[in-house]
Amino acid sequence: MSTYGIKQLSVFVENKKGELTDITTLLSQNGISLKSINLVDSSDFGILRIIVDDTLKAKEILDKNGFSLTITEVFAALIDDHIGSFNEVVSTLSQHGINIEYTYTISNNQNGAFIFKVNPEEFDNATQILHESKVELITAI
């Protein structure tokens, strides 16, 4: 794992009542703290992206309960609170030929922060470029 890598669980969920609650109940009953959540849906299914305090335990629990999931490496960047700050970060990546596969916000209590997913082959380059551009990357949420 990269210096700046954060493990994210991507869980395939059916688009039906109670599916999200089933997952969050399993996690909370097993002492897993949810640090970040993003749910993208379609008419039949969704992808639930979560960051938790114990990725391997969460994966084991969800696997055992029949959920299909993968572990993905992402990174988190603090974004200053001023107009254009997010654009500055994504433009820096774009200028260096880094494609952002997806991004979403997370709560960091003090500053805005975003999770970024890039091609694994570009991961180290992307984090190095941002680090050199004085973008603060956080390693724990």
N, C-alpha and C positions, 0 to 999 in steps of 0.2 A: 504494500500500500504506500502511496505517495505520502510525503510529509504533510500535505494539506488534504489528504483524502478523508472523506467521511462515508461510512457505509449506510446505504439507503436500501430499505426493503421495498420492492415493487410487487404488490399483491394483486393478482387477477381476482376481481369480484364480480359476481352477478349483479345486475341492476334489478334488485328486488328489495322489498321492505325488510329491514332488520339485518341486512348483510354487514353493514358498517358496524352496527351495534354488536354483532357476534364477534367481530374482530377486536373491537376496543374492550369488550368484556373479557375475552380471553387474555388480552394483554394485562389489563388491570388486575384481574384475579391472580395472575402469576407474577405480580410485582414489577411489571415492566412499565417504565415511564415513557410516555409519548412526548417527543421533543419537537417534532414537525410533522405536518400532515398535508397532503395534497391529493385530491380525488378528481380524476378526469373521467367522464362517462360518455357512453354512447347509448343507443337505445337498449342494447342487450347486456352490456358488460362495462366495467370500468377498470382503471388502473389506480390503485391506492398506493401512493408513495409516502412512506413513513420513515422517520428517523427516530430511533429509540435509544435508551441508555444501555441496552444489552441486545445487540443485533443477533448474535448466535442463539441465545435463549429464545428470542422472539421467533426466529426462523424455525427452530425445532418445534415450538408450540404450534405455530400456524401450519407447518408441514403435517404434524401429527393429527391435526383437526381437518385435514383435507384441502387446505388452501394451496393454490399454485402460486409460487413466488420466486423471485430472483433477488440476489444482492448485487447492487450497483455502486460503484464508487463515484461520488460527487464531491464538489467543493463548495464552500460557503464564503462569500465576500461581503464585508461590511460596505454599505453604500451611504455616503454622506447625505444629510437631509437638505439638499438644495436642488433647484431645477436643473435638470440635465445630468445629474450625478450618475444615474443608472445608464444613461446614454454614453457617458464617458467610459464606463467599464465595458459595455458591449462593443463600443466602437474600437476600443483598444484590442479586444480579441479579434474583431473582424479585420482590422488593419493588418493583423498578423496571420490571416487566413484560417483562424480557428472558427469552426462552425459550432454554434450553441444548439444542442438538440432540444433542450428545454430548460426553463428556469422558473422558480417560484419563490415567493417571499417566506421568510421565517421570522419569528419574534426573537429578538435578542435583548429585550427590556430597555436598552439605551439607544441603540442605533438601528436603522433598517439593515436587514441582511437578506441576501438572496442565495438560494441553492442553484448551482449550475451543473448541468450534465453536458459533457462534451465527449467526442469519440475517445475511447480509451487510449488510442495511439497518440492523441494530442493532449492528453491530460497533463503530463508533466510540463510540457511546453506552455500550455495555457496558464498553469499556476505560476510558473517561473516568470512569464511575461507580466502578469498582474502584480506579482511580488516586486519586480523591478520597477513597475509603474507606481509603486507606493500604495497599491490597493491592499487593505488589510484583509488577509485570509484567516478565517478562524478554523480551528481544528476540533472544537467540541461545541456542542449546542446545549 
